[in-house]
Amino acid sequence: MNKHIKNVKRYGTCSKDCYGSCVFMGEWNDQAPEKKLIIAKPLKNHPLTNGFFCPKLNHREELLYHPNRLKSALLRSSPKATNSFKPISLDHALNLISEKLTTVNNKFDPSSIVAAFYAGNSGLISQFSPNRFFGKLGATITTGGICNEAGNHALSQIFGNYSTTNPFQINNPNNKLIVIWGSNLSDRNNHAYFLVQRAIENGSTVVVVNPVKIKLAENAFLHLQPFPGTDYLIAKYIMNKIVLAEKYDIDFLTHHVDNYKKLLNEVQKIDESRIFHHTGLTRETLDAFVEILVRFKNKTLFIVGFGPQKYFYGGKNLKIIALIQVLLGNFGKQGSGFLFSQSGFNKEFTDSLMSYITLAHLYPPCNSIPLVTLGSSLDSDKFKMLFIYNLNPASSLPNQTILRNSLSRDDLFIVVLDMFLNETTKFADIIIPAKFDLECDDIIPPYFTPGLSINQGGPCPYPDCVSNYEFFQLLAKKKKWEGYKLFHETQEEIFERCVELLPKEAQKSLKLHGYYIPFGINDVPYKDLNFPTFNGKIQIQSSDLEIFDPELDFLLHRNQNEFYLLSPAHKYFIHSQLGEVHKEFENVFGKIFLNLYDIKSIGLEPNEKVLVSNKFNKAQFILDQNNDLKSGTALINSGLPFANSAYENVNFFTPEKPEESQLSGAYFSVIIKISKI
């Protein structure tokens, strides 16, 4: 009889906090007792997915039905800082949480209840539908993030949108030069890496700017390997030479850029010797970069990663890099532009989705605190209850000492929704077992692909697992809020309504293909050079070129045995996620990497145990060799994704002080000392 059961096909999108957001077709056996998802096949006709996944989650069904997945609610059975729990029913957990909510609300104030969330599941419904509950409650929610928010904010100040071109320009025949600045495409964005490789085959030249010798640098025309955080000095030097040689695009500047004369005047004031010293680059290298930028004016595309904005002045780093392209007039033309996050193109239709998902007009605006400073905010006695979802803060947030001390408070009741035990669940009073993204209907706005894609939720075999929306809907029922419009719908109904709110073309594409991309392969955003600013022109302020911060001097002046610390995610992990399926790489997180010259210069040997320290923390690591690092630079991989690891999380060394916009973290503004034990 079973042989007559037909598998069900559903579109899915990787909702992990990642560049790719791969779109695929999932084959499901809905009648299977447990392993209902049989296989996920990446779409060949999607112009970015291109028929392959990244190596992080090639076999997502292994994560979906992993033996360690949480299948029941858990109640703490020992003091905090351990993953010691006893299983309880979901209904019992809801009763306990509801009682605690009532107690806190009556004794203190609803704003003493905090919702902390991010993009661990980047689906719009997953992230933002809980706002219905917290809005009705009058709670406090986190804002901003830890990733690309500073860069988005900075670029929006110049262009009115942080998205100004699309990734299809990588393979446009007009493109002759691709500058990959602060992005390790082969490890972090292998779909863009595939497109760049194709562009090289078609004759495009590549220049890499990165403190690490990434894979693309091997075949690049030029690799600039500066000290971390000095990107703005490189950009100032380049603009200075372009202006002095009068190679800028005066017609573009005159007609499409406000205050461009301030830019021309300001970049004439540079201290060349300071630039060479602080960047660690030579005049010959920098001049070669200038020469090729001028040679391929109007045919150059910048692909800029999140690295340059992970400093206290990170937004300005992004602005100043973008101004090179402004000076050369490299916008609105095929094969040119500045490629960063793509989600800015979605705003024309996601604003209406967000309005419906949150129903924000039905309750007063919530109080808020920045996510990146959650640790110090929770240190206040003001907050008494914390809900955490789509987030593993005890791994991914900076200054873990402050954060974990706050999470350890006996008078802070913590509820965590997750699929697995992790570092954050060690501080939970109650854990709610979460559904996987593929078990929920949702809409995903990708980072590197313009447009939207979908998850068509398949059945979850574990009856106590719930989506974020389902959990807070059940909690609303315990609070006797069923009568409110906020909680009437199912998640599937919210999803269907969101699709109906989209333009007809988008609706049709989502239903037929699982994704909608608003650009054709040859479409150029802002071809008319009318930008979404108040007057349609690119905006430049004198302050855009000014970077002053006492912490900058701290970075640029190091003592002996001190190193810049970079903390990128490992190739097989998305920061604090996917530990369950790549356990074989756990020991990488116990290593600190230097190039061999630096190892020898401080009198140490590879594989030696060393003490790593700064003003925030000290811990032991195994010293390992990585000659792709610039001398003076150390590397520890970020986002330790294992719940019971013997290794220290690199974010014990990172500062809680955010980037100057207060919207994201300054994870790379770090100096550490390495000492012999």
C-alpha positions in Angstrom: 0.0 0.0 0.0 2.8 2.4 0.9 4.2 2.1 -2.7 1.1 4.1 -3.9 1.9 7.1 -1.7 3.1 10.0 -3.8 5.8 12.3 -2.4 4.8 15.9 -2.0 7.0 18.6 -3.6 7.4 22.0 -1.8 9.5 25.0 -2.4 12.0 25.9 0.3 14.5 28.6 1.0 17.5 28.4 3.3 16.6 30.9 6.0 19.9 30.8 7.8 21.6 34.1 8.5 23.7 33.8 5.2 24.3 35.4 1.9 23.0 32.6 -0.3 19.4 32.0 0.8 19.4 29.0 -1.6 16.1 28.1 -3.2 15.3 24.5 -3.6 12.6 21.9 -4.2 12.0 19.6 -1.2 10.5 16.2 -1.6 8.4 15.1 1.4 6.8 11.9 2.5 4.1 13.3 4.7 3.0 9.9 5.9 6.5 8.9 7.2 6.6 8.5 11.0 9.6 10.8 11.4 11.9 11.5 8.5 9.3 13.3 6.3 11.8 15.4 4.2 13.5 13.0 1.9 15.7 15.3 -0.1 16.2 19.0 -1.0 17.3 19.7 -4.5 18.7 23.2 -5.2 17.0 25.0 -8.1 19.0 25.0 -11.3 17.0 27.8 -12.9 17.5 30.2 -10.0 20.1 32.7 -11.3 22.0 32.8 -7.9 21.4 29.3 -6.5 22.4 27.8 -9.9 21.8 24.3 -8.8 24.1 24.0 -5.9 24.2 24.6 -2.1 27.0 25.9 0.0 28.9 23.3 2.0 27.4 24.5 5.3 24.1 22.8 4.8 24.3 20.4 1.8 22.2 17.8 3.7 19.7 19.8 5.7 17.6 16.7 6.4 20.5 15.6 8.7 19.9 18.7 10.8 16.1 18.5 10.6 16.0 15.0 12.1 19.2 15.1 14.1 19.1 12.9 17.2 19.9 15.8 19.4 17.0 17.9 18.2 14.7 19.1 21.0 11.3 17.4 20.9 9.8 18.5 24.2 9.8 21.5 26.5 12.4 21.6 29.2 12.4 23.0 32.7 15.7 23.9 34.5 16.7 21.3 37.1 20.0 22.9 38.3 21.6 26.3 38.6 22.2 28.4 35.5 25.3 28.0 33.3 24.6 24.3 32.6 22.3 22.5 30.2 20.6 20.5 32.9 16.8 20.2 32.4 13.9 17.9 32.9 11.3 17.4 30.2 7.8 18.7 30.7 4.8 19.0 28.4 4.3 22.0 26.2 1.1 22.9 28.0 2.8 22.8 31.4 5.6 25.1 30.1 3.0 27.5 28.7 1.2 27.6 32.1 4.4 28.3 33.9 5.4 31.0 31.5 1.9 32.6 31.6 2.0 32.6 35.4 5.4 34.3 35.4 4.2 36.9 32.9 1.3 37.8 35.1 3.5 38.0 38.2 6.1 40.3 36.5 3.4 42.4 34.8 1.6 43.0 38.1 4.6 43.5 40.3 6.8 45.6 38.0 5.8 46.8 34.5 5.3 45.2 31.1 8.3 47.0 29.7 10.4 44.9 32.2 9.8 42.0 29.8 12.2 41.8 26.9 12.0 40.1 23.5 15.5 39.4 22.0 15.6 38.2 18.4 17.5 38.3 15.2 17.9 36.5 11.9 18.8 33.0 12.9 15.7 32.2 10.9 15.5 35.1 8.4 11.9 34.4 7.5 9.8 37.6 7.9 7.0 35.8 9.8 9.4 34.0 12.0 11.3 37.2 13.0 8.5 39.7 13.3 5.1 38.0 14.0 6.0 37.7 17.7 5.8 41.5 17.8 2.0 41.1 17.9 2.3 39.5 21.3 4.9 41.8 22.7 3.1 44.9 21.3 -0.1 43.8 23.0 1.8 43.1 26.2 3.7 46.5 26.1 7.1 44.8 26.4 10.5 45.9 25.3 12.1 44.6 22.1 15.6 44.6 20.7 16.5 46.6 17.6 19.4 46.8 15.2 21.6 43.8 14.9 25.1 42.4 14.8 25.8 42.1 11.1 25.4 44.5 8.2 23.1 47.2 9.8 25.9 49.8 10.1 26.8 49.5 6.5 23.1 49.6 5.4 22.6 52.8 7.4 25.7 54.5 6.1 25.1 53.7 2.4 21.4 54.8 2.8 22.7 58.2 3.9 24.5 58.7 0.6 22.2 57.0 -1.9 18.8 56.8 -0.1 19.1 53.0 -0.3 21.9 50.7 0.6 21.1 48.6 -2.5 22.3 50.3 -5.6 23.1 47.5 -8.1 22.4 43.8 -8.5 24.7 40.7 -8.6 23.8 40.1 -12.3 26.2 42.9 -13.2 29.0 40.6 -12.2 28.6 38.8 -15.5 27.5 41.8 -17.6 29.6 42.0 -20.8 30.4 45.7 -20.1 32.2 44.8 -16.9 36.0 44.8 -17.1 37.0 45.1 -13.4 35.6 43.6 -10.2 37.0 44.9 -6.9 36.3 42.4 -4.0 36.7 44.5 -0.9 36.6 42.8 2.6 34.7 39.7 1.5 35.9 36.1 1.4 33.5 34.9 -1.4 34.7 31.3 -1.6 34.0 30.7 2.1 31.1 33.1 2.8 29.3 33.5 -0.5 30.1 30.7 -2.9 27.3 31.6 -5.3 28.9 35.1 -5.9 32.3 33.3 -6.1 30.8 31.2 -8.9 29.7 34.3 -10.8 33.1 36.0 -10.3 34.9 32.9 -11.7 32.6 33.0 -14.7 33.4 36.7 -15.1 37.1 36.0 -15.1 36.6 33.4 -17.8 34.9 36.1 -19.8 37.7 38.5 -19.5 37.0 40.6 -16.3 40.0 41.6 -14.1 39.8 41.1 -10.4 41.4 43.2 -7.6 41.1 41.9 -4.0 41.4 44.2 -0.9 41.5 42.0 2.2 43.8 41.5 5.3 43.6 37.8 4.5 44.9 36.2 1.3 41.6 34.7 0.2 41.3 32.2 -2.6 40.4 34.7 -5.3 43.6 36.6 -4.5 45.6 33.7 -6.0 44.5 34.7 -9.5 43.8 38.4 -9.0 45.5 41.1 -10.9 46.3 42.8 -7.6 45.9 41.9 -4.0 46.0 44.7 -1.5 46.6 43.2 2.0 46.2 46.1 4.5 46.1 46.1 8.2 42.5 45.6 9.5 40.3 48.6 9.7 42.5 50.9 7.5 40.2 50.6 4.4 39.3 54.3 4.6 42.9 55.3 4.3 43.2 53.3 1.1 40.1 54.9 -0.3 41.4 58.4 0.6 44.7 57.8 -1.2 42.9 56.5 -4.3 40.5 59.5 -4.4 43.4 61.9 -3.9 45.3 60.5 -6.9 42.1 60.5 -9.1 41.4 64.1 -8.2 44.9 65.4 -8.7 45.1 63.6 -12.1 41.6 65.0 -12.9 40.4 61.5 -13.8 37.0 61.9 -12.0 33.7 62.0 -13.9 32.9 65.7 -13.7 29.7 65.3 -15.7 28.3 62.7 -13.3 29.4 64.7 -10.3 27.9 67.9 -11.6 24.5 66.5 -12.4 24.0 63.8 -9.9 26.0 64.5 -6.7 25.3 67.2 -4.0 28.3 68.8 -2.4 30.8 67.1 -4.8 33.2 70.1 -4.6 33.6 69.4 -0.9 34.7 65.9 -1.8 37.2 67.1 -4.4 38.6 69.6 -1.9 38.7 67.3 1.1 40.5 64.4 -0.6 43.4 66.7 -1.6 44.5 66.8 2.1 46.2 63.5 2.9 49.3 62.4 4.7 50.9 59.8 2.4 53.5 58.6 4.8 50.9 58.0 7.5 48.8 56.1 5.0 51.7 53.8 4.0 52.6 53.2 7.6 49.1 52.5 8.9 47.9 50.4 6.0 51.1 48.5 5.6 50.9 49.0 1.8 53.4 50.5 -0.6 53.1 53.4 -3.0 53.7 51.0 -5.9 50.7 48.8 -4.9 48.3 51.7 -4.2 49.3 53.4 -7.5 48.7 50.2 -9.4 45.2 50.1 -7.9 44.5 53.7 -8.9 45.8 53.1 -12.5 43.5 50.1 -13.1 40.5 51.9 -11.6 41.0 54.8 -14.0 41.6 52.5 -16.9 38.2 50.8 -16.4 36.2 53.8 -15.4 32.4 53.2 -15.9 33.2 49.4 -16.3 34.0 48.6 -12.6 31.9 46.8 -10.0 32.7 46.8 -6.3 31.6 43.8 -4.2 32.0 44.8 -0.6 31.6 42.5 2.3 30.6 43.1 5.9 34.2 43.0 7.2 35.0 46.7 6.6 32.0 47.8 8.7 32.9 45.7 11.8 34.8 48.6 13.4 33.7 51.5 15.7 33.8 53.7 12.5 32.6 50.9 10.2 29.8 52.8 8.6 32.2 55.5 7.5 34.6 52.9 6.2 31.7 51.8 3.9 30.9 55.3 2.9 34.4 56.3 2.0 34.9 53.1 -0.1 31.6 53.9 -1.9 32.8 57.4 -2.7 35.5 56.0 -5.0 32.7 54.7 -7.2 30.9 58.0 -6.9 34.0 60.0 -8.0 34.4 57.7 -11.0 30.7 57.9 -12.0 30.3 54.1 -11.7 26.6 54.0 -11.2 23.6 53.5 -13.4 25.7 51.8 -16.0 25.8 48.1 -17.0 28.6 46.1 -15.3 29.3 48.8 -12.7 28.1 49.9 -9.2 28.5 49.1 -5.6 27.3 45.6 -4.5 26.4 45.2 -0.8 23.1 43.9 0.7 20.2 43.4 -1.7 17.3 43.7 0.7 16.9 47.4 0.1 15.3 46.7 -3.2 12.5 44.8 -1.4 11.2 47.7 0.5 8.6 48.7 -2.0 6.8 45.5 -1.2 8.1 44.3 2.1 6.8 47.4 3.9 3.3 46.2 3.4 4.2 42.7 4.4 5.8 44.0 7.7 2.8 46.1 8.4 0.5 43.0 8.1 2.9 40.6 9.9 3.2 42.8 13.0 -0.2 44.6 12.9 1.7 47.4 14.6 -1.3 49.8 14.2 -3.2 47.9 16.8 -0.9 48.7 19.8 1.4 51.5 21.0 5.1 51.4 19.9 7.2 49.2 22.1 10.1 50.4 24.1 13.4 49.2 22.6 17.0 48.4 23.4 19.9 47.8 21.0 20.6 44.1 20.4 24.3 44.6 20.4 24.3 46.0 23.9 21.9 43.5 25.3 24.4 42.4 28.0 24.7 45.8 29.7 21.0 46.6 29.2 20.1 43.4 31.1 22.5 44.2 33.9 19.9 46.6 35.1 17.3 45.4 37.6 14.7 47.0 35.5 14.3 43.8 33.3 12.8 40.7 34.9 11.9 38.4 32.1 13.6 37.6 28.7 12.4 35.7 25.7 15.0 34.7 23.1 14.3 33.4 19.6 16.1 33.2 16.3 19.2 34.1 18.3 22.1 32.5 20.2 23.4 35.5 22.1 25.7 33.6 24.4 27.7 32.8 21.3 27.2 35.6 18.9 27.0 38.8 20.9 30.1 40.8 21.9 31.7 41.0 25.3 30.4 37.7 26.6 31.6 38.4 30.1 29.0 41.2 30.5 26.3 39.3 28.7 26.7 36.0 30.6 26.8 37.8 33.9 23.5 39.4 33.0 22.0 36.1 31.8 23.1 34.5 35.1 20.9 36.8 37.2 18.6 34.7 39.5 15.9 37.3 39.2 15.9 37.2 35.4 13.5 34.6 34.1 14.6 33.4 30.6 12.6 31.5 28.0 14.5 30.3 24.9 13.0 28.9 21.7 15.4 26.7 19.8 15.9 23.4 18.0 19.0 22.4 20.0 20.8 22.9 23.3 23.5 25.6 22.9 25.4 28.2 24.9 22.3 30.3 25.4 20.1 27.5 26.7 22.5 27.2 29.6 20.9 30.3 31.0 17.3 29.4 30.2 14.7 28.6 32.9 12.4 27.1 30.2 13.2 25.9 26.7 10.5 25.6 24.0 11.3 23.1 21.2 11.2 25.1 17.9 10.2 24.0 14.5 12.8 24.0 11.7 12.3 26.7 9.0 11.2 24.1 6.5 8.3 23.1 8.7 6.8 26.6 8.5 5.2 28.8 5.8 7.3 31.9 5.5 8.7 34.6 3.2 12.5 35.1 3.0 14.1 38.4 1.8 17.7 37.2 0.8 20.7 39.3 1.5 22.6 38.8 -1.8 19.6 38.1 -4.1 17.2 40.9 -4.9 13.6 39.9 -4.4 11.8 37.3 -2.2 11.5 33.5 -2.0 9.4 31.2 0.1 9.1 28.2 2.4 6.1 26.0 1.9 6.0 24.3 5.3 6.2 20.6 5.5 4.8 18.6 8.4 6.7 18.4 11.7 6.8 14.9 13.2 7.2 16.2 16.8 3.9 17.4 18.2 5.3 19.7 20.9 7.6 21.6 18.4 6.1 25.0 17.5 7.0 28.0 15.3 7.6 31.3 17.0 4.2 32.6 15.9 2.5 29.4 17.1 4.1 29.6 20.5 3.1 33.2 21.1 -0.4 32.5 19.8 -0.7 29.6 22.4 0.7 31.9 25.1 -1.9 34.6 24.1 -4.6 31.9 24.6 -3.3 31.3 28.1 -3.5 35.0 28.7 -7.1 34.8 27.5 -6.4 37.1 24.5 -8.0 34.9 21.9 -10.6 37.6 21.2 -8.0 40.0 19.8 -7.5 40.2 16.0 -3.7 39.8 16.6 -4.0 36.1 17.3 -6.9 34.9 15.1 -4.9 33.5 12.1 -2.8 30.5 11.6 0.8 31.0 10.3 -0.3 29.6 7.0 -3.1 32.2 6.7 -0.6 35.0 7.5 1.7 33.7 4.8 -1.1 33.5 2.2 -2.3 37.0 3.1 1.3 38.3 2.6 1.5 36.7 -0.8 -1.8 38.4 -1.7 -0.3 41.8 -0.8 2.5 41.4 -3.3 2.3 42.7 -6.9 0.6 40.2 -9.3 3.9 39.5 -11.0 5.5 38.6 -7.7 2.6 36.4 -6.7 2.7 34.5 -9.9 6.5 34.0 -9.8 6.4 32.7 -6.1 3.7 30.2 -6.9 5.3 29.0 -10.1 9.0 29.1 -9.2 9.3 29.6 -5.4 11.1 32.9 -5.9 10.6 36.4 -7.3 13.4 38.6 -8.6 12.4 42.1 -9.7 15.3 42.5 -12.1 16.1 40.8 -15.4 19.7 39.8 -16.1 20.4 43.0 -18.1 18.4 45.4 -15.8 20.5 48.2 -14.2 19.1 49.8 -11.1 19.0 53.6 -11.1 19.7 53.7 -14.8 18.1 57.2 -14.9 20.5 58.2 -12.0 17.5 59.4 -10.0 18.3 58.1 -6.5 15.8 57.8 -3.6 17.1 60.8 -1.7 15.2 64.0 -1.0 16.3 65.6 -4.3 17.2 62.5 -6.4 21.0 63.2 -6.0 23.8 61.3 -4.2 24.4 63.1 -0.9 27.9 63.9 0.4 28.6 65.6 3.8 32.0 66.8 4.9 31.8 64.6 7.9 31.7 61.5 5.6 35.4 61.7 5.3 36.2 62.3 9.0 37.1 59.4 11.2 38.1 60.2 14.7 37.8 57.9 17.6 40.2 57.3 20.5 39.7 53.6 19.8 41.2 54.2 16.3 44.5 55.2 17.9 44.2 52.1 20.0 44.0 49.9 16.9 46.8 51.7 15.0 49.3 51.7 17.8 50.2 48.2 19.0 52.8 47.1 21.5 55.1 44.1 21.1 53.3 40.7 21.1 50.0 42.5 20.3 48.0 41.7 17.2 44.9 42.8 15.4 42.2 40.1 15.9 39.9 39.1 13.1 37.0 36.7 13.9 35.3 35.6 10.8 32.9 32.7 10.7 34.4 29.3 9.7 33.7 28.0 6.2 31.4 25.2 7.4 29.4 27.3 9.9 27.0 30.3 10.0 28.4 31.9 13.1 26.6 30.1 16.0 24.7 27.6 13.9 25.2 24.2 12.4 27.4 22.7 15.1 25.3 19.5 15.0 26.2 18.7 11.4 29.8 19.7 11.3 31.1 18.4 14.7 34.4 17.3 13.0 35.6 20.9 12.9 35.1 21.7 16.6 38.8 21.7 17.4 39.3 24.7 14.9 37.6 26.9 17.5 40.4 26.1 20.0 43.1 27.6 17.7 44.5 31.0 17.2 46.2 31.6 13.8 49.2 33.7 12.9 51.6 33.6 10.0 54.8 31.8 10.5 56.9 35.0 10.6 54.9 36.3 13.6 55.0 33.0 15.4 58.8 33.0 15.2 59.2 36.7 16.0 57.5 36.2 19.4 59.6 33.1 20.2 56.8 30.6 19.9 56.2 27.4 17.9 53.2 26.1 16.0 50.9 23.8 18.1 52.1 25.4 21.3 49.5 26.4 23.9 49.5 30.1 24.4 47.7 32.7 26.5 45.5 35.1 24.6 44.5 38.2 26.5 43.1 41.8 26.4 41.2 44.0 28.7 38.1 41.9 28.3 39.3 38.4 28.9 42.1 35.9 28.8 42.1 32.3 27.7 44.3 29.5 26.4 44.4 28.6 22.7 46.6 26.4 20.5 48.8 28.4 18.2 48.5 27.4 14.6 50.0 28.6 11.3 48.2 30.5 8.6 50.4 32.3 6.1 47.5 33.9 4.4 47.3 36.3 7.3 49.1 39.7 7.1 51.9 40.0 9.6 50.5 41.6 12.7 47.1 40.0 12.3 45.7 37.1 14.3 42.5 35.1 13.6 40.1 33.1 15.8 36.9 31.8 14.2 33.7 33.3 15.6 30.4 31.8 16.7 31.4 28.7 18.6 28.3 26.6 17.8 28.7 23.7 20.3 26.8 23.5 23.5 29.4 21.8 25.7 32.7 22.7 24.1 36.0 22.9 26.0 37.0 25.9 23.9 36.6 29.6 24.6 34.3 31.8 22.5 36.2 34.6 20.7 33.5 37.0 21.6 34.9 37.1 25.2 37.5 39.4 23.6 35.2 41.6 21.5 34.0 45.0 22.8 30.4 45.7 23.6 30.7 49.2 22.4 28.9 49.2 19.0 29.6 50.8 15.7 29.0 54.5 15.9 25.5 54.3 14.5 24.6 52.0 17.4 23.1 49.5 14.9 25.6 46.7 14.8 28.8 45.4 16.4 32.4 46.5 16.2 33.7 42.9 16.3 37.0 43.7 14.5 38.0 46.7 16.7 40.1 44.3 18.8 43.8 44.0 19.8 45.0 41.0 21.7 48.3 40.0 23.3 49.7 36.5 22.8 52.0 35.2 25.5 53.9 32.0 26.2 52.5 29.9 29.0 
